[in-house]
């Protein structure tokens, strides 16, 4: 066991939520430790789109220029692909300076690396690849036991101590930390899948919502000509697809017991004309990724002396493509409350209460709106009903983008 190391804050997880928080706190003079289990760069199951409401925040984090240099084209249209239905409408722009700004997509392998490098440059101490395996109270401090995942480390443990612990490990990562969710397998679970393709014919400025029996998804052009496609599929319907020997694609009977990724991909191609058109002649860039189950909902932002940001605090159904936005913005809200709170346990309690209120004020509407849209998309006949609605009223797509928070300003940035 190595000698304990003391910090002002320990952040568990180096996704957009964890690194952006660590970055802001380090620039304010905090001694910050960031613990991340994976080696970067790495790909993640994620839609990768960042709405224009985050432009001011990216600039405040001082990665705005790098993001603009690497991200894909501006997304100026939102679409709806389902069965034979393809509908498009304008994407609302968010005010950024004298003109409207539009969102863009950047692969998590690039975005997370940019943020982590910025946090390191700001003075944050990075423990990677390391996994946090326990959190224990230590007087007015808390002790986080971490284990290196390097094959040469011999699983040597290190103790990090700090008064502030922030869970930024997402909601999918299993473990025994008090901030991690219990896992239970349900037939209604939504499992996430994601892949990159090159050579896609999808319009560069279009981001369509995809609906299909038992699931939903999205497509968007990201960096370096990569088109990102991500989707969710109900566990029970996925199992049925994998074992159904009657499944047919392009007039050819498919064998049973398909891999999960193959089953999802073939189902998408067979049930959504917009997807099959966009991927006709495209090439898979890297393997399909899978994760989940997805656990949408609002959780405790502060509990048992642990703050939560990103998906650990709460998440919307990814049908509204706001995951990265909520991760970045939740960390900004928490950093703002830390700046205005007194020191000590009483100060942490005050910051926790204010952060919880700010989180709900900014995100609860989009969480509930996403749940309503997802319920409709997943219900029997729901996709057909949505298709009929947007064919007759395409502006509903623009209105939905507004409701999802894509134009809402972040408190404290203006």
Secondary structure, 3 states (H helix, E strand, C coil): CCCCEECCEEEECCCHHHHHHHHHHHHCCCCEEEEECCCCCCCCCCCCEECHHHHHHHHHCCCHHHHHHHCCCCCCEEEEEEECEEEEEECCCEEECCEEECCEECCHHHHHHHHHHHHHHHCCEEEECEEEEEEEEECCEEEEEEEECCCCCCCCEEEEEECEEEECCCCCCCCCCCCCCCCCCCCCCEEEEEEEEECCCCCCCEEEEEEECCEEEEEEECHHHCEEEEEEEEHHHHHHHHHCCCCEECCEECCCCCCHHHHHHHHHHHHEHHHHHHHCCCEECCCCEEEECCCCEECCCEECCEEECHHHCEECCHHHCCHHHHHHHHHHHHHHHHHHCCCHHHHHHHHHHHHHHHHHHHHHHHHHHHHHHHHHHHCCCHHHHHHHHHHHCCHHHHHHHHHCCCCCCCCCCC
